[in-house]
Amino acid sequence: MGSLADSLNGVLNVIKPSHANPSLQVTADHQVKMQQAPVSEPGLGEALVHIKTTGICGSDIHFWKTGRIGSLVVEGDCILGHEAAGIVLKCGPGVKHLAPGDRVAVEPGVPCGTCFLCMEGRYNLCESVQFSGVYPYHGTLQRYKVHPARWLHKIPDNVSFGEAALLEPLSVVLHGIEIARLSLGHPVLICGAGPIGLIALTVARASGAHPIVVTDIEPKRLAFAEQYVPGCLTYQVRTALSGEQHAAKIRELFGAADDPYFAPRAVLECTGVESSVIAGCYAVRRGGTVVVIGVGKSIMNNLPFMHISLSEICLKFVNRYRDTWPAGIACLSGGIVSLHKLVTHTFPLEKAIEALYVCSDTGNGSIKVQIVDEVDASI
């Protein structure tokens, strides 16, 4: 999976498909632009995919607005996008499990396969991962993309391209709930009712967790959560209160004000906001687990260390996912979870910049914004 710079420099074998290849690119000076991108022949073990749907993620907004997420820095032009599904147009040499016409979901992270982490099966921690949409590796907000076939997963006919594009955020949640070890009839707190939090909400319900409380600062998203998963309880975060004060009110919703036994055994923190992480640490029961799924700032200085220590709270973190696509596809195909209601806005590829602006404004009621390409592309 070559970089955008390699493509533009002609290192890859460029071909001319049936349609142009508009792409949404972010620049090092925090601009976005639509630009035609080259299309290359799939090489050994690769496939050329017509990207039918790509979802816009909060990380795309971060790369646009701030130019970085932690140590991941935008140092030049890069095509955004990593939540994608499409149709295989051509397979390169050595590809046996795919054929032109196959409908596939794109697993965007391509690990090295040889480091000790990859050898242990923890390929999500590979330090040499080539991740779509993270500079310098171009992503899926374009019509055509060459991708290693090993990381393309066939999807059944009853899973739409829109749903398949949601397999990426679903995978983040599946990895998080495995770490949190949700279980039947045990309470869980979900911090944040954005796309990841709402997916965590429906997955937690499918796991049998009960009761479930979900928090957010935006009342529209909490109203959506109540309709999306009936029976969940919601709590609106108000900035005037401290994390500890929020936690006390959240515990009341669980019935744990007088008996701490009923406090949530697990917290899925889906915002990455420091104050929300703190509230989660105070809300969870002693001996419980807080899993931080959300992406936050590089340094957090105010975590309640002694409370976490004295309560033996297990504070864990999630870095993407591993071996989740088959399970995610089974969940969607089997009706275990339903995600299509999360898609509130769709835009054609040519209006990807407009879609980015809509996604960046949480006050407009958007949940998941997707770019859909309806052309009948071929090579």
C-alpha positions as CSV (number, residue, x, y, z in Angstrom):
1,M,0.0,0.0,0.0
2,G,2.1,2.9,-1.3
3,S,2.0,6.4,-0.1
4,L,0.4,9.3,-2.0
5,A,3.8,10.7,-2.8
6,D,4.8,7.5,-4.4
7,S,1.7,7.5,-6.6
8,L,2.2,11.1,-7.7
9,N,5.9,10.5,-8.5
10,G,4.9,7.7,-10.8
11,V,6.5,4.9,-8.8
12,L,3.4,2.8,-9.2
13,N,2.0,1.5,-12.5
14,V,-0.8,4.1,-13.2
15,I,-3.8,3.0,-15.2
16,K,-6.8,4.8,-16.7
17,P,-10.2,3.5,-15.4
18,S,-13.7,4.3,-16.8
19,H,-14.2,7.3,-14.5
20,A,-12.0,10.0,-13.0
21,N,-10.7,9.6,-9.4
22,P,-11.7,12.6,-7.3
23,S,-10.2,12.5,-3.8
24,L,-10.6,14.5,-0.6
25,Q,-7.2,15.5,0.6
26,V,-6.0,17.2,3.8
27,T,-2.9,19.4,3.7
28,A,-0.2,20.2,6.2
29,D,-1.5,23.7,6.7
30,H,-5.0,22.5,7.8
31,Q,-6.8,22.9,4.5
32,V,-8.9,20.4,2.6
33,K,-9.2,20.1,-1.2
34,M,-10.7,17.9,-3.9
35,Q,-8.1,16.7,-6.3
36,Q,-7.8,14.0,-9.0
37,A,-5.6,11.2,-7.8
38,P,-3.8,8.6,-9.9
39,V,-5.1,5.0,-10.0
40,S,-2.5,2.2,-9.9
41,E,-2.5,-1.5,-11.0
42,P,-2.9,-3.9,-8.1
43,G,0.4,-5.5,-7.3
44,L,1.3,-8.9,-5.7
45,G,-1.4,-9.8,-3.2
46,E,-3.4,-6.6,-3.8
47,A,-6.8,-5.7,-5.2
48,L,-8.2,-2.6,-6.9
49,V,-11.5,-1.6,-5.2
50,H,-14.2,0.8,-6.3
51,I,-15.0,2.5,-3.0
52,K,-18.8,2.7,-2.8
53,T,-19.1,4.1,0.7
54,T,-16.8,5.8,3.2
55,G,-17.8,7.2,6.6
56,I,-16.3,10.3,8.0
57,C,-14.7,9.8,11.4
58,G,-13.7,12.2,14.1
59,S,-10.1,11.4,13.4
60,D,-10.6,12.9,9.9
61,I,-11.8,16.1,11.5
62,H,-8.8,16.1,13.9
63,F,-6.3,15.7,11.0
64,W,-8.0,18.6,9.2
65,K,-8.5,21.0,12.1
66,T,-5.3,20.3,14.2
67,G,-3.0,18.4,11.7
68,R,-2.3,15.6,14.1
69,I,-3.5,13.0,16.6
70,G,-0.8,12.4,19.1
71,S,2.3,11.3,17.3
72,L,0.4,11.0,14.0
73,V,1.2,14.2,12.1
74,V,0.0,15.5,8.7
75,E,3.2,16.5,7.0
76,G,1.9,16.7,3.4
77,D,-1.1,16.1,1.2
78,C,-3.0,13.0,2.2
79,I,-6.3,11.4,1.1
80,L,-8.5,11.0,4.1
81,G,-10.9,8.1,4.9
82,H,-10.7,4.7,6.5
83,E,-14.3,3.5,7.1
84,A,-15.1,1.9,3.7
85,A,-16.6,-0.8,1.6
86,G,-16.8,-1.4,-2.1
87,I,-16.5,-3.7,-5.1
88,V,-13.4,-5.5,-6.3
89,L,-12.5,-4.5,-9.8
90,K,-9.3,-6.3,-10.3
91,C,-7.0,-8.7,-8.4
92,G,-3.2,-8.7,-8.5
93,P,-1.0,-11.8,-8.8
94,G,-1.3,-14.2,-5.9
95,V,-4.9,-13.2,-4.8
96,K,-6.9,-16.4,-4.4
97,H,-9.9,-15.6,-2.1
98,L,-11.2,-12.6,-4.1
99,A,-12.5,-12.1,-7.6
100,P,-13.8,-9.1,-9.6
101,G,-17.3,-8.3,-8.5
102,D,-16.9,-9.3,-4.9
103,R,-18.4,-7.0,-2.3
104,V,-15.9,-6.2,0.4
105,A,-15.3,-4.2,3.5
106,V,-11.9,-2.6,3.9
107,E,-9.9,-3.2,7.1
108,P,-7.7,-0.1,6.8
109,G,-4.7,-1.0,9.0
110,V,-2.0,-3.0,7.3
111,P,0.6,-4.3,9.8
112,C,4.1,-5.4,8.9
113,G,3.4,-9.0,9.8
114,T,6.9,-9.7,11.1
115,C,7.4,-7.8,14.4
116,F,6.9,-9.5,17.7
117,L,3.5,-7.8,18.2
118,C,2.3,-9.2,14.8
119,M,3.7,-12.6,15.7
120,E,1.8,-12.5,19.0
121,G,-1.5,-11.7,17.2
122,R,-1.6,-8.2,18.5
123,Y,-1.2,-6.6,15.1
124,N,-3.2,-3.5,16.1
125,L,-0.1,-2.5,18.1
126,C,2.3,-2.9,15.2
127,E,4.5,0.2,15.1
128,S,5.0,-0.1,11.4
129,V,1.3,-0.3,10.5
130,Q,0.3,1.5,7.3
131,F,-3.1,2.9,8.1
132,S,-5.4,4.3,5.4
133,G,-5.9,8.0,5.7
134,V,-3.0,8.6,8.1
135,Y,-0.1,10.4,6.4
136,P,1.6,9.3,4.2
137,Y,-0.8,6.5,3.4
138,H,-3.8,7.6,1.3
139,G,-7.2,6.6,2.4
140,T,-10.6,5.7,1.0
141,L,-12.2,9.1,0.2
142,Q,-11.6,8.5,-3.4
143,R,-13.3,6.4,-6.1
144,Y,-10.5,3.8,-6.5
145,K,-8.1,2.3,-4.0
146,V,-5.5,-0.4,-4.2
147,H,-5.4,-2.4,-1.0
148,P,-3.8,-5.6,0.2
149,A,-6.3,-8.4,-0.4
150,R,-5.5,-9.9,3.0
151,W,-7.3,-7.0,4.6
152,L,-10.4,-7.0,2.4
153,H,-13.3,-9.0,3.9
154,K,-16.2,-10.3,1.8
155,I,-19.6,-9.1,2.9
156,P,-22.9,-11.0,2.3
157,D,-25.7,-9.7,0.1
158,N,-27.8,-8.7,3.1
159,V,-25.2,-6.2,4.4
160,S,-25.3,-2.9,2.5
161,F,-22.2,-0.9,1.6
162,G,-23.3,1.7,4.2
163,E,-23.5,-0.9,6.9
164,A,-20.2,-2.5,5.8
165,A,-18.5,0.9,6.1
166,L,-19.6,1.0,9.7
167,L,-17.6,-2.2,10.4
168,E,-14.6,-0.1,11.2
169,P,-16.1,1.8,14.1
170,L,-18.0,-1.4,15.1
171,S,-14.6,-3.1,15.3
172,V,-13.3,-0.4,17.7
173,V,-16.3,-1.1,20.0
174,L,-16.0,-4.9,19.7
175,H,-12.4,-4.7,20.8
176,G,-13.4,-2.4,23.7
177,I,-16.2,-4.6,25.0
178,E,-13.9,-7.7,24.9
179,I,-11.5,-5.8,27.1
180,A,-14.3,-4.6,29.4
181,R,-15.8,-8.1,29.6
182,L,-19.4,-7.0,29.6
183,S,-21.7,-9.7,30.8
184,L,-25.4,-10.5,31.0
185,G,-27.4,-8.5,33.6
186,H,-24.5,-6.4,34.8
187,P,-24.6,-2.6,34.6
188,V,-22.5,-0.5,32.3
189,L,-21.8,3.2,31.8
190,I,-21.2,4.6,28.3
191,C,-19.6,8.0,28.2
192,G,-20.4,9.8,25.0
193,A,-23.3,9.5,22.5
194,G,-21.4,10.1,19.3
195,P,-21.0,7.4,16.7
196,I,-18.7,5.2,18.8
197,G,-20.8,5.7,21.9
198,L,-24.0,4.9,20.2
199,I,-22.5,1.8,18.6
200,A,-21.2,0.8,22.1
201,L,-24.7,1.4,23.4
202,T,-26.4,-1.0,20.9
203,V,-23.6,-3.6,21.3
204,A,-23.8,-3.4,25.1
205,R,-27.6,-4.0,24.8
206,A,-26.9,-7.0,22.6
207,S,-24.4,-8.3,25.2
208,G,-27.2,-8.4,27.8
209,A,-25.7,-5.6,30.0
210,H,-28.4,-3.9,32.1
211,P,-29.0,-1.2,33.1
212,I,-27.1,1.0,30.7
213,V,-26.5,4.7,31.2
214,V,-25.2,6.9,28.4
215,T,-23.9,10.4,28.9
216,D,-23.3,13.3,26.6
217,I,-23.2,17.1,26.6
218,E,-25.5,17.4,23.6
219,P,-29.2,16.8,24.4
220,K,-30.0,16.0,20.7
221,R,-27.7,13.0,20.8
222,L,-29.1,11.8,24.1
223,A,-32.6,12.0,22.6
224,F,-31.3,9.9,19.6
225,A,-29.9,7.4,22.0
226,E,-33.2,6.9,23.8
227,Q,-34.9,6.2,20.5
228,Y,-32.1,4.1,19.1
229,V,-31.9,1.8,22.2
230,P,-35.2,2.0,24.1
231,G,-34.7,1.4,27.8
232,C,-31.3,3.0,28.1
233,L,-31.0,5.8,30.7
234,T,-29.4,9.1,29.7
235,Y,-27.5,11.8,31.6
236,Q,-26.7,15.2,30.2
237,V,-23.2,16.4,31.2
238,R,-23.0,20.1,32.4
239,T,-19.6,21.7,32.4
240,A,-20.3,23.5,35.8
241,L,-19.9,20.2,37.7
242,S,-16.7,18.3,38.4
243,G,-16.1,14.8,37.3
244,E,-16.7,13.5,40.8
245,Q,-20.0,15.4,41.1
246,H,-21.2,14.0,37.7
247,A,-20.2,10.5,38.9
248,A,-22.4,10.9,42.0
249,K,-25.4,11.8,39.9
250,I,-24.7,9.0,37.4
251,R,-24.6,6.5,40.2
252,E,-28.0,7.6,41.3
253,L,-29.4,6.5,38.0
254,F,-28.0,3.0,38.6
255,G,-29.5,3.0,42.1
256,A,-26.1,3.0,43.6
257,A,-26.5,6.2,45.7
258,D,-27.1,4.1,48.9
259,D,-25.7,0.8,47.8
260,P,-22.4,0.9,45.8
261,Y,-22.9,-2.7,44.8
262,F,-25.2,-1.4,42.0
263,A,-22.6,0.9,40.5
264,P,-21.5,0.0,37.0
265,R,-18.9,-2.8,36.8
266,A,-17.6,-1.4,33.5
267,V,-17.3,2.0,31.9
268,L,-16.9,2.4,28.1
269,E,-15.4,5.9,27.8
270,C,-16.0,6.9,24.2
271,T,-15.1,10.6,24.2
272,G,-11.4,10.8,25.2
273,V,-12.2,14.0,27.1
274,E,-10.3,14.2,30.3
275,S,-13.2,15.3,32.5
276,S,-15.3,12.4,31.1
277,V,-12.5,9.9,31.9
278,I,-12.4,11.3,35.4
279,A,-16.1,11.0,35.8
280,G,-15.9,7.4,34.6
281,C,-13.3,6.6,37.2
282,Y,-15.4,7.9,40.0
283,A,-18.7,6.3,38.7
284,V,-17.4,2.7,38.3
285,R,-17.6,0.4,41.2
286,R,-14.6,-0.5,43.3
287,G,-12.7,-3.2,41.5
288,G,-14.4,-2.3,38.2
289,T,-13.0,-1.6,34.8
290,V,-12.8,1.7,32.8
291,V,-11.9,1.2,29.1
292,V,-11.0,4.4,27.3
293,I,-12.1,4.0,23.7
294,G,-12.2,7.7,22.8
295,V,-9.2,9.6,21.4
296,G,-8.2,12.5,23.6
297,K,-5.3,14.9,24.1
298,S,-1.7,13.7,24.3
299,I,-1.3,14.4,28.1
300,M,-3.8,14.0,30.9
301,N,-2.6,15.5,34.2
302,N,-5.7,15.3,36.4
303,L,-6.6,11.6,36.7
304,P,-7.5,10.7,40.2
305,F,-4.6,8.4,40.8
306,M,-5.2,7.6,44.5
307,H,-8.9,6.9,44.0
308,I,-8.0,4.6,41.1
309,S,-5.3,2.9,43.2
310,L,-7.3,2.5,46.4
311,S,-10.3,1.2,44.5
312,E,-8.3,-1.2,42.4
313,I,-9.9,0.2,39.3
314,C,-8.6,-1.3,36.1
315,L,-8.0,1.6,33.7
316,K,-7.4,0.2,30.2
317,F,-7.1,1.7,26.7
318,V,-8.0,0.7,23.2
319,N,-5.8,1.1,20.1
320,R,-8.1,0.3,17.1
321,Y,-8.9,-3.5,16.9
322,R,-7.7,-6.9,15.8
323,D,-9.5,-9.9,14.4
324,T,-12.9,-8.2,14.6
325,W,-14.1,-8.0,11.0
326,P,-15.5,-11.6,10.8
327,A,-17.4,-11.1,14.1
328,G,-18.7,-7.7,13.0
329,I,-19.9,-9.0,9.7
330,A,-21.7,-11.9,11.5
331,C,-23.3,-9.3,13.9
332,L,-24.7,-7.3,11.0
333,S,-25.6,-10.2,8.8
334,G,-27.3,-12.1,11.6
335,G,-29.2,-9.1,12.9
336,I,-27.4,-9.1,16.3
337,V,-26.9,-5.3,15.9
338,S,-28.3,-2.8,13.5
339,L,-26.4,0.3,12.6
340,H,-28.1,1.8,9.6
341,K,-30.1,4.3,11.7
342,L,-26.8,6.0,12.7
343,V,-26.3,7.3,9.1
344,T,-28.0,10.7,9.2
345,H,-26.4,12.3,6.2
346,T,-25.1,11.1,2.8
347,F,-23.2,13.0,0.2
348,P,-21.8,12.1,-3.3
349,L,-18.1,11.9,-3.6
350,E,-17.8,15.2,-5.4
351,K,-19.3,16.9,-2.3
352,A,-17.0,15.4,0.2
353,I,-15.8,18.7,1.5
354,E,-19.4,19.8,2.3
355,A,-19.8,16.5,4.1
356,L,-16.7,17.2,6.2
357,Y,-18.1,20.5,7.3
358,V,-21.4,18.9,8.3
359,C,-19.7,16.2,10.3
360,S,-17.6,18.8,12.2
361,D,-20.7,20.5,13.5
362,T,-22.2,18.3,16.2
363,G,-25.0,20.8,16.9
364,N,-26.8,20.1,13.6
365,G,-27.9,16.7,14.7
366,S,-25.6,14.7,12.5
367,I,-24.4,11.3,13.8
368,K,-22.7,9.5,11.0
369,V,-22.0,11.2,7.7
370,Q,-21.1,9.0,4.8
371,I,-19.8,9.6,1.3
372,V,-21.5,7.4,-1.3
373,D,-20.4,6.9,-4.9
374,E,-23.2,5.8,-7.2
375,V,-21.3,5.6,-10.5
376,D,-20.8,2.3,-12.3
377,A,-17.0,2.3,-12.3
378,S,-14.9,-0.2,-14.2
379,I,-11.4,-0.6,-15.6
